[in-house]
Every structure is written in structure tokens, then in C-alpha cells.
Amino acid sequence: MEVLNETVNGFPQDSIFGTVNAIQENPKISQFELRATNTWMGGAHNRSYIQGFYGACQEDTSRTEPFIYDHDEPPVLLGNNKGANPGEILLYGLLSCMTTAMVLLAAARGIEIGGVSSKIEGDVDLKGFLGLDANTKKEFSQLRVTFDIEGVDNETKKELITLAKQSPVFNSLINPVDVQVNLA
């Protein structure tokens, strides 16, 4: 495989191919454990911290300070707007992961993208969460993702949507995931 010293969609081609080659030589380096911790602050307000993770066969120490995220609810949902609510965070995570998957995998194929903007909408009925109706789902009933992609033809746009669907977050939502809940 020829290694290029070129950047496509903000990703250095030589780094992409170097990562792919390293994983092909040692598949264990593809295994990652991502982590977050959370502290309840009162009411609907929570604070999450993200710093370390395990990946490429080692503990990552590149982050000297944690990323800190405040989560809350709007007043209509008994909160004080100290942050986006967890459902909105999930939507953001899906949208950003799909976008990154699209532009990174496109870069690996040498596809230059002029620009990407996107939006996501999700429908949820609180009757399920509150236990008011056993027939109402507790989860989102539908998520709608829309991409506006610039600088490529319609056929390439279809290919890019396929690449976006390789997102780990997208696949975690559409496929059953083993979620274990324990006490400390």
C-alpha cells in the first residue's frame, strides 16, 4: 500500500495507513475501553468527567485534565438548564460519531469533502419513562439524521452515508448491546 504525505479532510493519509497497517500486524491494538464517571450534583443536575482510556495496548495519558460535562434538564422537565439533557447528549454523540466516521473513512479512500453539516431529531414519549403507559416505549421511538454534504456528486454522497453508518455509536444504537449495571 502506497503511503501518501497528503492530508484529506484534515486527516494525514500516512497516519491513516500507518494505523491500518499496525492493526493488521497486531489486531490487539484495535481494542479500546472508553470510560466516563458521573457525580450527581442535585435535582436533575449531573456532572460527568472523561479523561483516561485504554487503547492501542496501553493506558492513554495524553489528557492531563478531564473533559467536564454538566447535564441537566430544562425547567419543563424539572431541571435548571445547567447543561444539555442526557437524551440530547446521546443525539450529539451519535451525530458527531457518524460525521467523524464519514470524513475519516472518506479520507482513507481519498475522497475530499467540501463540507458537512448535519442535524438530528429524536422522538421520546415520557409516559414510558414515568411508567404511565406500559405500551409506550421508554426509549426514543425514532431518530432522524440529515446530512448536507458539499463538494461531491450524488453517487459519492450515497457512499458517504454508508460510511457514516459504520460509526460505533450508530451501531451500538441499532444493535443490542450488553449493558451491565452493578453496585460499587
Long-range contacts (C-beta under 8 A, 24 or more apart in sequence): 8-106, 8-107, 8-110, 8-111, 8-112, 9-103, 9-104, 9-106, 9-107, 9-111, 9-112, 9-113, 10-103, 10-107, 11-103, 11-104, 11-107, 11-108, 13-107, 13-110, 16-104, 16-107, 16-108, 17-108, 20-108, 26-57, 28-57, 29-55, 29-56, 29-57, 31-55, 31-57, 32-56, 41-70, 41-82, 43-72, 43-78, 43-79, 43-80, 44-72, 44-73, 44-77, 44-78, 44-79, 44-80, 44-85, 45-70, 45-71, 45-72, 45-79, 45-80, 45-82, 45-83, 46-70, 46-71, 46-72, 46-86, 47-71, 87-122, 87-124, 87-140, 90-122, 91-120, 91-121, 91-122, 91-143, 92-120, 93-169, 94-120, 94-143, 94-145, 94-167, 94-169, 94-170, 94-173, 95-119, 95-120, 95-145, 97-167, 97-168, 97-169, 97-170, 98-145, 98-164, 98-165, 98-167, 98-169, 98-170, 99-147, 99-164, 100-167, 101-163, 101-164, 101-165, 101-166, 101-167, 101-168, 101-170, 102-147, 102-160, 102-161, 102-163, 102-164, 105-163, 105-166, 106-160, 106-163, 111-152, 111-156, 111-159, 111-160, 112-151, 112-152, 113-149, 113-150, 113-151, 113-152, 113-160, 114-149, 114-150, 114-151, 114-152, 115-149, 115-150, 115-151, 116-147, 116-148, 116-149, 116-150, 117-147, 117-148, 118-145, 118-146, 118-147, 118-148, 119-145, 119-146, 120-144, 120-145, 120-146, 143-173
